Each structure stands twice: as structure tokens, then as C-alpha cells.
Amino acid sequence: MNGDPLAEQLGAALGDGYEVVRPLGEGGFAVVYLVLDLALKRDLAVKVLSPDIITSKSMLERFRREAETIAGLSHPNIIPLHFIGQRDDLLYLAMPCIAGGSIADRLEREGPLPVDDVVRIVSEVASALAHAHKRGVIHRDIKPPNILVDAESGRCLVTDFGIARSADLAQLTATGIMLGTPAYLSPEQVTGEAVDHRVDIYALGVMAYELLAGRVPFEGPTPMAAMMKRLAGPPDSVSNVRTDVPPHVDAAITACLAADPAARPQTAHDVVRAFGGGGPSTSGAVATSASTTRPPVGRAAATRTPRAGARRIGIGFATLVAVAAGAYALSARRTATGAAATTTAAPTALVSALAAIPAGEYVIGSDDGPAIVRPRHVVHLDAFQIERTEVTVGDYEKFVIATQAPPPWRGARPADRMPVTRVTWADAANYCAWKYRDGGRLPTELEWEAAARGRTGRVFPYGDARQPASANTESAHRPGPVPVGSFPRGATPEGVEDMSGNVWEWTSSPMASYPGAAALPDSMSEHRVIRGGAFDTADTVATGWWRGHLRVTAGGSELPNTGFRCVAGAR
């Protein structure tokens, strides 16, 4: 780009395979450019970190290490970081360019949003935060511009995870600059006290209030005045501004906005429960509703207030605010409470529905199958716990009732013990996070295969020799899925059932080639691995190592034979 030295530097750093098209926006520490990936014909949003932010080579390397840690976050509501790069003092981050804009864009167009939409948005963002907090990553700039919307699925995507937090470290200790956006800062950030993951919960409460009321809860003639207001007491209840807000949603927002972090929901999982009407399990601050039935949703009576700030673009970026001395960061390699993460060799199962899989070396893949499962290799996995059966209709219905998620079944509801199918990947991930407060999620494909094959690397969950009577596969001649646990002879030694046949199972892993194998097309990164086979799958395919895949955005009509199970514990 002629006349833009930074764009020219970026183009030179990226090389001939990319074209820098135009700037998308500019923030306090970075410029975001629209970049065309010429080989794959895809748009990227590439954020270029200002060289002025990095004051030493050691800080540059520290930022790189933390960016790599954040790139390891894998969640349906977190925008992925494709790659990072560096040339001299130019550091850049490449992400997908999201065409749907941000929640801020929608708020600007429509004003206050319907209650059901706000509950869904908050729940999706909270689910993403729970995933990050579990891994020691604090966002610290949750606000509508940093919540993007996928145009095709409507799914919310949290962006800018920790990037500003990492970049500020060199600058903050020297200048007393605090990271964040004034309207969303928690009281402890304003006063310079120690902070933890609960600052994200506070900001989420501010955003929920804003989406319902059309304005933030604390306003003032200057940013400093607005920040000081939150130290004087709680804001007006959002239900005073908007009469159609259900009591449990009003109570959830009030709890998130508590000045004392100990009075807030203590985890992002608690926020999901509270907005769903269930109340948190680790804080008594949120009053629960006697019923999860919500009043009819109407438009807000409040007049929309114009929102100040930078113009909205499809990539969020942090605003650095000079408000108090001190830098607040939690290492991405520590837990959200500040303690170093540890892994036990073999955890005790949380409940009888979970089987404990010990840490150790596991055989992955096979040299006897197609290229997609080759080569056979060994990986080390931390201990984890996996559900003994596929998630059932009865289990999933509890989630539907608690969160008002749409039921995936068509027509008559299947029997309680049938495996639930037609659940999208995002909804499956959200269910696991809802069910297991402390880190519930979909298994990675490596975890799934380790649970199925064990330490010996057996071919089938039940052994190396095919036994048709041990699984609901093609040889069983069943017309469809059967209730979970119907083939007890097919269980693993740890008691994990139905890992061969019945229904395919989602994993959290993008479809990619194994180490040493030829690379798959980049488009496959938009697919997720499915495992185990279904009732109509050939026995030779329903092994512990066979890999299938589906688009991450696949809808229920594409998933008649696909279900899932959850894991908990260390990844």
C-alpha cells in the first residue's frame, strides 16, 4: 500500500503469498489490516503491534510466548489465532476476518436487544471465559466491540483474548497505565487493588446491562467521573429501565456488578447458570427464580442513548487508559486463582458417570488404515475424566430446560436413555461447560482415542479382535441407535461404553494431519473430528483409531447419527 509505511512493512514481512488490502481500524497499541491470503483465497485480519509498546527484546519474546499460549485456546466462542509472526521489531497476529460485525454494531443499529438474545450472548461469552479462566487467561477487556458475530451461524466469538494484557506489561510498570476500557473496569481495577478472573465477570455484567438498557450502568461527564461512580454504590436496577427483564436476569446482572469480587458469581460457569435461571453454585449473591419460564419479551421502553467511542469494526482492540499505577496480569501458565497448575497421575472420578483415565503415554493412529489415520505415533496426555456413556436425551433435556436452548429432537421426544443426536458442535460444547462447572468440555480427539484404546493401544474399545456382539455397528443389524449401555460387553476396562458404534461423537479437535503426514487442505480447519462410528458403520471402521469429520457449523439436519460425551479434568 503506497503511502503507508507500516502496511509496507507488513507486506514485506508476510511475503508474496499475502496482499495487504487496507486498514480496518486502529487502537491504542495496534493497527488492524485486511489481508488477502492469495493461496487459500481467504480474508484475514492482521493486527500489527506498535513497536513503541515493546521496550525490550525480552518483552518481545514474552509477548510472543503468551500469544502462543492464547493461540492454544480452543472453544466455539473464541476467535482462533491463525498465526503470529515477527520481522525485526514488527510483531503481527493473524485471525479470521469476521464478516458479521460485532455486538456493538448491532447495538448501534437496533438499540436495546431482546432479552432472549442477551441471555444467549452472555451465556456464550461466559462459556468462552470459563474455558480461558480454567487455563489462567484473563481477558480484561470484555465489551460489545470485542464480541464478534459469525454471519452464517450467529455464534458469538470473543476476540482479543489477553493480547492487550501481554502487550502492556513492559509499558505499564514504567508509566502507570492500566489496561481496559473505562466503562467496563471493575472497582478493584479503578482503585489499584489486586485483580483476578472476576474482573471479567464484572465487565460481563456491565455489557449485559448495556445490551438490555442501551447504556452502560455508570455514566459521567468524563471517563474518570464514570469510573468513580461505581465506587459510590450499585447502579439502578436494569429492571427499572426495562420492565420485561425477568427477575433472575436482573439478579444475575446485579450480582456480576457487585463491588466486592467475593459477592459476584465466582466462576464464569456460575454466570451461565445464573442467566439460565439456575443460580450459581459458588456464590449466594444471585437470587434464583422459582421457574425458568420467562415473561414475554418486548422492546425496551428506554430511549436509546448514543454510544461514544471509536468506530466499530469486525476486530476488537483494547484502549489503554491512564488511571492508576500498577500492572495486573495473571500468567497464562497459572490457574485463575493464582496457584500453579498441577496434574495428578490418576484423578478420582467426580461422579460415577465419569471414568478416570490416567496420565501417560498413549498410542494414536494406525499404519494399517487410510492416510488420514497415519502414522501410528505415541503422545503423552495428562489425566482426565470421561463420561461412561454418550449424553442421553434425558440428560440433555435438563440443559434445555435450564438454559432454554432449542431441543434438537424433531417431533416426539426420544426415550430418556437414547443418545441425544442432532446437537451442533457449539451446543455440545456449551452443554459440557454447563454440566461440569469446573472445566467441562468436549474431549480432544487424542483424549477420546486414549479412552477407547487404553495404554496398550488396542484396536477396539473391548480388545484387538472384532466381536460383533460387543457394539451397535453394521453387523448388529439394528435399524438405528439404541439406548446407551445396551452392549456392556463392548465397554473398556475402565467401564466406558459405546465407544464403538451407536452414534458418532463430536470432539473439540480441528481436523488436521498427524505429525509427519502430508498436510490437509486449510479448509479442513473448519471441520471437527468425530469418532467411534454409528449403528450403520462397518465394524472395520468403528475402531478406536478411525477418524471422521464434520463442519463445525453443521446444523441438526446434518447430524442424525452424531452425538457426544463430555470430559472433565486436565487437558
N, C-alpha and C positions, 0 to 999 in steps of 0.2 A: 504494500500500500504506500503510494507516494505521499510524502509529507508527514508520515507518522513513524518516527524513529523506533518506537517501541514495537510497533507492528512489524517493521522490517527486521528487527532483531528476532522476534518470534518466528517469522517466516524462515530466517536463516537457521534457527535452532531446530525447527521441525523438519526441514529438508524438503525435497522435491515432491514428496508424497502428499503434501498438505498445501492448501491455499488459504491464506488469511483473508477473509472476505471484508469484514467491517467490525468496528467495536459495537458491543451490545450494551455496555454500561461501565460505569466507573465508581469505585467505592473508596473508602478511606485508605486502603492499602493495596488495592489491586485494580487492574483493568481486565474486563472480560471481552474476548473476541469471538466472533463467529468464525469457525474454521471448517473448511470442507476437507474431509478425508477422501482424497481422489481415488484411492484404490477400492475402498468399500462403499463409496458414494453415500456417505452419511455426514450429517452435520454434528459438529462438536462445539461445545462452549469451553474455551480455553482461558483459564484465569491466569494472568501474569502477575506475580507478586512484585510489588515495588522494591527495587534494590535498596531503597532508603530504609526499609523495615529491618533488613538483615544487617546487623552491625559487625558481624564477625563470621569467619568460616565455620567456627564451631556451632554457631546458631543456625547457619545454613544447613549444616548436617543434622542438627537436632530437629529442625523443621521437616527435613526430608524423612527422617525416621518416623516422626509422628504421623506424617501424611501417609506413609506406607502402612502404619498401624490402622489408621482410619479407613484406608482402602480395603482392609480386611473385613470391614463390617458388611454383612450380607443379610439384608432384610427387605421385604417387598415395599416398605415405605421409606427407604433410604436411597437417595440417588447414588448410583455407583460412581466411583472414581476410576476412570479407564486407565490412566497412567499419569505419572509425573515425570518431568524432565528438567534438566539443568544444563545451561551453557554459560560458562563464566559466572557472572552474578545474576543471570536471568533464570528464575525458577518459575515453572509453569505447571498447571494442573489441568488435565483434560477430562471433561464429563460429557454426558449426552446433552444435547440441546433440546430442551423440553418445549414442545410446541403449544402446550395448553396454557401457558402463563402461570401465574401464581394466585394464591388465595387473595392476596392484596388486590390483584387485578379484578377478581370477581367482586370483592367488596366495593371497589371503586365504581364498578358498573351497576351493581344491583342494590347496594346499601345492605342493611342487616339481613343475614341469611336465615332460611328456615331452621327451626330448632333441630329437626332430624339431621339436616346436613351438618350442622355444627357439632352434634354429638358424634357423627361418623368421622368428621375431620379430626376432632380432638382425640378420639379413640385410636385412629390410625397413627397420628403423630405420637401419642403416648406409647403405643406399641413399639414404634421406632426408637423412642427414647429409652424404653426399658431394655431393648437389645443393646444399645450403646452403653448405658449405665452399667449393665452387667459386665461390660468389658472395660470399664474405667474411663469411658469417654463422656465428657460433659459438653453439650452443645454451646450453651451460654449466649445464644442469640436467636432464640425461638421467637418468631414474629411472622405475620402473614406473608411478607415478601420472600421469606426463606422456606415457604411451603409451596412447592410446585404441584401442578395438576397434570397428570397424564391425559392427553386429549382423547385417547381411544378408550381407556378404561375408567377414567375419572378418579383413579387412585392418587392419593396424596403422596408426595415424595419430599422428604426433608433434605435440604441441601445445606452446604457449608458446615458440615459436622467437624467441629474442632479446628478448622483451618485457621480461623482468626485467632483462636486461643493459642495455637502454636506460634503463629507469626508474632504475637505481641510480646513474647517473653523477653527478647533482647531489649525492646524499646521500653517496656513497662517499668522494669526495675530502675531504669535510669531517669525516666521522665514523669512517673506517677500517673500514667494514662491507664484507664480501666477499659477493658473490652466490654462492649454491649451497646444497646440502643436505649436511650433514657427512659422511654415509656414502659419498657419491659424489665428493667432492672429490679431485683429484689431488694428489700430493706437492708439485708446484710451486705449486699454489694455497694449500696449507697453509703453506708456507714464505715466501710472498710474492714468488716469482720471477716473471719474465715468462712469460706463457702464450700458447698459440695453439690451433688447432683440435684438437690432440692431447689436450686435457683432455676433449673429448667421447668420444674413443676410450677413454680410461681409464674414464670413467663407464659406457660401454657394457660394458666388461669387468666392472665391479662388478655391473651389472644382470644380465649373463649368468650370473655366478657365483650371484647371489641366486636367479634363476629355477630353477637346477638344484639348489642346495643348500637352498633355503628360508630362507637367512640371508645377510647381506652378509659379505664376506670379512674385514673388520676390525670387531671389536666391542669395546666397553669400557663401563665404568660411567657415563661421561659422553661427550658428543659430542667434547670436546677429547681425551679419552683415546683414543677410537677413531681420531681423526684422526692422533694421534701414532704409533699402531701402524704405520701404513703407511710411516712414515719409518724403522722399525726393520728392515724386511725384507719379503720376499714373504709372502703368506698361504699356508696349507696348500693343496695342490693340490685342485681340486674333485673329482678322481677319487678322492681319499682319503675324501671324504664320500659320493660317489655312484659306484658301481662300473660303471654302464652308460654312462658318458660316454666317447665314442670318444677315442683319443689326440690326433687332430688338433683336436678341440674343446677338450680340456684345454689343449693347447699354445697355441691361439689366445687363450684367456682369460688364460693366464699372460703371454703377450706383451702383451696390452692393459693388464695391470696392472703392467707394468714401471715402476719408479720413475723411470728415465731416459726422457724422452719420445723420445729418439733410438732407444731399443731397442723401442719399440712399433711396430705397423704404422703406416706414415707417412700413410696416407690411409684414409678410410672404405671406399673400394673394396677396399683390401687386406684389410680386416676381412671383407668379403663373401667374398672368395676363401679366406681362412683358415678360416672356419667351414664353407665348402663343401668343404674338403679339398684346396684347390689351393695354399695358402700365398700370402703376399703377394709382390709383385714389388719392393717398395721397402724391405724390411726383412728381415734374415736371422734375426729373433728367433723366428719361428714355425716349428716343425718341421712338415714335411709328411708326410702319410700315404702309404704306398705304394699304397693302394687307397682309393677313395671309398666302398666298401661299409661300412655301419655295422652294429655289433652289434645284436642285438635290443634294443628299447627296453623298459625296465621302470620301475617306480616307484622313487623314491629310497628307499634304506634309512634315510636320515637322518630323525630326528624333526623335524617342522615346528616352527620357532621362531616364537612370536607376534611380529608386527611392530609396532613402536612407530610413533607418528606421528599426523598428523591423519587424520580420517575420509576415506574415498575418495569422490570424486565424479567425474563424467564430464568434468571440466575440470581440467587440472593448473595449479598455480600455484607459484611459487618461494618458498622460505623464505630469508630473509635472515639470515646468521649472522655475528656479530661474532667474527672470528678473527684478522685481520691487517690491517695498513694497506695501502691501495692499491686502485685500481680497475683491473680488467682488461677491456678491450674491444677488439675489432677492428672497424674501420669496415666497415659493410655495403657500402661502395663500394671496398673493397680486397680483394686476394686473400688466401687463407688463410695465406700466408707473410708477409704484411705489405707486399708490393710493390703499387704502384698497378697496376690492371688496364689492359692496353693491347690494342688491336686492330690487327692488320695488315690491309693492303688486300686481300691475296690469300694465304692460307696455303698452304704446301706440303703436299700430301696426305700424311697419316700413312702410309698404305699404298696399294697400287694399288687396293684395294677401295673407296677413298674418292675422290670428286671434289671439288676445291676450288671453292667459289662465292665470288666476290669481294664485298667490301663495296660498297655503292652504293644507288642509287635503283631500286626495282622497282615495276612496275605490278601492282596487286592488284584482283581483281574484274572485273566486266564490266557495262556498261549494256545489253547485248544479252540477258542472261539473266533468270531469275526474281528476285524481290525479295531473296531470300536471298543473292545474289551481287552486289547493287548497294549503293552506287555504285562505279564504277571510280575508284580512287584510287592515289596513289603513297606508298610508305613507304621509309624508309631502314633498311637492315639491315647489321649487322656481318658480317664474313667468317665463313664456317663451312665444314664439310666434310660431305658426304652420301654415303651408300653408293650405289654404282653400280647395285646390283640390290636387289630385295626380299630380306629374310632368307630363307635356304633351310632346308629340313628338316635338311640335313647340318650347317649352322651351328648351328641351334637345338638339335640333339641334343647337341652339346658342352656347351651350357649345362645341359641336362637332366642329363647325367652329372655335371658338376662341382658342381651345386647341389642335385641331387635334386628339381628342380622336376618337376611332373607332365607327361608328354608330352601335347601337345594332340591328336595324331592318334588316330583311332579304328581299331581293328583293325590291319590291316597297315600298317607304316610306309611312307609315300610315298618316292619316289626322292630321292636327295640334292639334286638341283638343282631340285626343285619348291619353289615359295614356301610357307613354313610358314603355315598358317592355323589358325583356332580358338584363337589366343593372346589371352588377355584383355589389356586395356589395361595393367593393373598389371604383368603378367608381361612384356609387351613392353618397358615402361619399365625393368624390372629387368634384362632381357637386355641392353639397350643400356648400362646402367651397368656391368654385368659385363664386357661385351666391350671397351669402351673406358674404361680406368681413369681417364683424365684428362678426365672430363666427357661420357661417352657418354650419350645421351638420345634420346627421340623428337623429331622435328622439330616446331617450331611450324608452324601451317598457313601462316603467311607465308613461312617458310623453304622449306617444301615447294613452294609456288606459285612462289617465286623460282627455285628449281632447275628447275622444269618449264617456266617461261615465259621465263626469262632476262631480260636487261636491256631487250630490245626488246618484251617483253610479248606474245609470240606466243600464239596460241590453243591449239595443241597442242605437246607437247614437241618435236616434229620440225618444226614450221612452222605457218603460218596456214591452209593448205589441208588438208582431210581426206584421208588416204591409208590406205584400209582395210588394205593390206598391211603397214602400219607398227605395228600394235598388235593384241593379242588382245582385241578387242572384239566386239560382236554381229555385225558384218559379216564377221568371220573365220570364223564358224560352227564354232567349236571347242566341244566338249561340256563343257569345264572349264578350269581353269588349265593352263598349260604351263610347262616348265622356264624359269627366269629367263634372260633374254638371247636368247630364241628369235626376237625381232623386232628385230634390230640396226638396221634402217632407222628405227626409231622412237626411237633414242637422241637425247638432247640434244647440242648441240655440245660439252659438257663430258664426254660419254660416260656420262650417267646413263640407264639403260634402264628400260623397263616402267613409266613414269610415266603411261601411258595404258592402261587395261585390265589384264587378267590377274587381279589381286585389288585390292580396295580397301585403303587403307593408313591405319593409325592416325596421328594427330598428337597432340601434347600439349595442343592448344588447346581450351578450353571453347567450346561453340557459342554465339556471340554475334553481334549485328548489327554491320555495319560502321559506321564513323563517318558520321553524317548520316542513317542509315536508321532506320526505326521499330524500337523495342526489341522483342526476342523475349521470350516468357514466361520468368519467372525459373527455371522448372523446366528450361529448356534448359541452364542452367549445369551440370547433372548429366550432360550429354552431351558427347562429344568429337568433334571434326571428323574425318571420314575423307575421303580424297582419291583421285582417279585413276580410279575406276570399276573394273569387273571384266570377266571374259570375256563376261558376258551383258549388259553395259551398252551402251546405244545410243552410237554414235560421237559424237553431238552432246552427250552428257553427259560422256564420258570426255575432257574438256578439262583444261587447266591451271587453270581458274578455278572449276570446278563444286565445290560443297560438299555432302557428305553428313554424317550424324551418327549416332552410336550411344550408348546409355547407357554411362557409364564402368564400370558394374558388369556389363555384358553378359557372359554366360558363353559357353563354347566352342561350345555348340549353336547360338548366335545368330550365330556368326562363320564360317560355312563358306566365305565368299568374301572374308574380310578378313585381311590380313597386315600387314606393316610393314617399314620400314627405319629405320636409325639415323643420327644426325648426331653430329658432334664439333666442338668449337671454340666461339668466342664466340657467345653468344645475341644 
